[in-house]
């Protein structure tokens, strides 16, 4: 058979295929080389000498301008961090750590302390309501709900005591001695922090906190009502 094409060319079929493959292989090689050039190389690991003299780390002196005693600062910071990070879930306006410490030391009726406890209790009650929890017999449900959900600046200590007393778990009952005191919330700082620590630990177990941690990084709009919390 004659390998001459319609235009009179003497190029054979094998040569045309070889030329096509060679051009394609060259383009593939060139593209792969260009791709390899775009990849950044990992920096070389530095060599650490064991016999190198490293000076001792000198830490600065601890701050002494906080009004909270030093043995309670770490617990106060942990509670404040929960309130600050989940302030949207708690419907709390931002406040500084100094204001939080001042409210704990204050021996008078403080609005900030009351609002923090009320916000924590409301968040916990919303979780209990979503789980269809019952705090007593069915015929006493309405009277119990009136006592629990009527939260304000005067009733929150008794409601917190009644809620924590409803469970026999040791974690719940650690704060009862402070709540059963007739002078609460005018009690020592350690007892105030113990009550707040218990409420924040219970708040961290709610579904809203779990969803907030799962969806961390996504934009969340403040689309709830501050009156009805819906």
C-alpha positions in Angstrom: 0.0 0.0 0.0 1.1 3.5 -0.7 1.6 5.7 2.3 1.2 8.9 0.2 -1.7 11.1 1.5 -4.2 13.0 -0.6 -1.9 16.1 -0.7 1.0 14.2 -2.1 3.0 14.0 1.0 5.5 11.1 1.5 5.3 11.2 5.3 4.4 7.8 6.7 1.8 7.2 9.3 4.3 5.9 11.9 6.4 9.1 11.6 3.3 11.3 12.0 2.3 9.4 15.1 5.9 9.6 16.5 5.9 13.3 15.9 2.6 13.8 17.6 3.7 11.7 20.6 7.0 13.5 20.8 5.3 16.9 20.8 2.9 15.8 23.5 5.6 14.3 25.7 7.7 17.5 25.4 4.7 19.6 26.5 4.0 17.3 29.4 7.6 17.4 30.5 7.8 21.1 30.2 4.5 21.5 32.2 5.7 19.2 34.9 9.0 21.0 35.2 7.1 24.3 35.5 4.9 22.8 38.2 7.9 21.6 40.1 9.4 25.0 40.0 6.4 26.6 41.7 6.6 24.3 44.7 8.5 26.0 47.6 11.1 23.9 49.3 10.9 23.2 53.0 13.5 25.2 54.9 16.4 23.3 56.3 16.1 22.2 59.8 18.5 24.1 62.0 21.1 22.1 63.8 20.8 22.4 67.6 23.9 21.9 69.6 23.5 20.2 72.9 26.5 21.8 74.4 25.3 25.4 73.6 25.0 27.6 76.6 21.4 28.9 76.9 20.8 31.7 79.4 18.2 31.1 82.1 14.8 32.5 81.4 14.0 35.5 83.6 10.3 36.1 84.0 9.0 39.5 84.9 7.5 40.1 88.2 3.8 39.3 88.6 1.3 42.1 88.4 0.2 43.5 91.7 -2.3 46.1 90.5 -5.3 43.7 90.5 -7.6 43.9 93.4 -8.3 40.2 93.5 -5.9 38.2 95.7 -3.2 36.3 93.8 -4.5 32.9 94.9 -7.9 33.5 93.2 -6.7 35.2 90.0 -6.4 32.1 87.9 -10.0 30.9 88.7 -11.3 34.4 88.1 -9.5 34.6 84.7 -11.0 31.2 83.7 -14.5 32.3 84.5 -14.1 35.7 82.8 -12.7 34.0 79.6 -15.9 31.8 79.4 -18.1 34.9 79.8 -16.1 36.9 77.3 -15.8 34.2 74.6 -19.5 33.1 74.7 -20.9 36.6 75.4 -23.2 36.2 72.3 -24.7 33.0 73.6 -25.2 34.6 77.1 -26.5 37.9 75.7 -23.9 39.8 77.7 -22.4 43.1 76.7 -18.5 43.2 76.8 -16.8 44.3 80.0 -13.2 44.4 81.2 -11.6 42.0 83.6 -10.9 44.9 86.0 -14.7 45.6 86.2 -15.3 41.9 86.8 -12.8 41.8 89.6 -14.3 45.0 91.1 -17.8 43.5 91.0 -16.6 40.4 92.9 -14.9 42.4 95.6 -17.8 44.8 96.0 -19.8 44.3 99.3 -22.9 46.0 97.9 -25.6 45.0 95.5 -23.8 44.9 92.1 -25.7 44.9 88.8 -22.9 43.2 86.9 -22.8 40.2 89.2 -26.6 39.9 89.1 -26.7 40.0 85.3 -23.9 37.5 84.9 -25.7 35.0 87.1 -29.1 35.7 85.4 -27.6 35.2 82.0 -26.0 31.9 83.0 -29.2 30.6 84.5 -31.3 31.6 81.5 -28.8 29.8 79.2 -29.0 26.7 81.4 -32.8 26.8 81.6 -33.0 27.1 77.8 -31.0 24.0 77.5 -33.2 22.2 80.0 -36.3 23.3 78.2 -35.0 22.1 74.8 -34.3 18.7 76.5 -37.8 18.6 77.9 -36.5 18.3 81.4 -39.0 18.0 84.3 -38.2 19.5 87.7 -41.1 17.9 89.5 -44.4 16.1 89.1 -46.6 17.0 86.1 -49.3 18.6 88.2 -46.7 20.9 89.9 -45.0 21.8 86.6 -46.5 25.3 86.3 -45.7 26.3 89.9 -42.2 25.1 89.5 -41.7 26.9 86.2 -43.0 30.1 87.8 -40.3 29.9 90.4 -37.5 29.0 88.0 -38.3 31.3 85.1 -39.1 34.4 87.2 -35.6 35.7 87.1 -34.6 39.2 88.2 -32.0 41.0 90.3 -33.7 40.0 93.5 -34.7 36.4 93.0 -31.7 34.9 91.2 -29.9 33.7 94.4 -32.8 31.6 95.5 -33.4 30.3 92.0 -29.8 29.3 91.6 -30.0 27.5 95.0 -33.2 25.7 94.0 -31.8 24.5 90.7 -28.5 23.3 92.1 -30.3 21.6 94.9 -32.4 19.6 92.5 -29.6 17.3 91.5 -27.6 15.1 93.9 -24.4 15.2 91.8 -21.4 16.3 93.9 -20.5 18.9 91.3 -23.8 20.6 91.9 -23.7 20.4 95.6 -20.3 22.0 96.1 -21.8 25.5 95.7 -24.8 24.9 98.0 -23.1 26.0 101.3 -22.5 29.5 99.8 -26.0 29.7 98.2 -27.7 28.6 101.4 -26.0 31.4 103.4 -28.5 34.1 104.3 -25.9 36.8 103.3 -25.4 35.5 99.7 -24.2 37.2 97.5 -22.4 39.1 100.2 -20.1 36.2 101.0 -16.3 35.7 100.7 -14.7 35.8 97.3 -13.9 32.1 97.3 -17.6 31.2 97.7 -18.6 33.7 94.9 -16.1 32.1 92.5 -17.2 28.6 93.5 -20.8 29.4 92.5 -19.7 31.1 89.2 -17.4 28.1 88.5 -20.3 25.7 88.9 -22.6 27.7 86.6 -20.0 28.2 83.9 -19.2 24.5 83.9 -22.9 23.7 83.5 -23.1 26.3 80.7 -20.2 24.8 78.8 -22.1 21.5 78.5 -25.1 23.1 76.7 -25.8 22.5 73.0 -25.4 26.2 72.1 -21.8 26.2 73.2 -21.1 22.9 71.4 -22.5 24.3 68.2 -20.6 27.5 68.6 -17.3 25.6 69.0 -18.2 23.4 66.0 -19.0 26.4 63.8 -16.1 28.5 65.0 -14.8 30.8 62.2 -18.2 31.2 60.4 -20.0 34.5 60.5 -22.8 34.4 63.0 -25.4 37.2 63.0 -27.1 38.5 66.1 -30.6 37.6 65.0 -32.3 37.0 68.4 -34.6 39.1 70.5 -33.1 40.4 73.8 -36.6 40.3 75.4 -37.8 36.8 74.6 -34.4 35.3 73.6 -35.8 33.8 70.4 
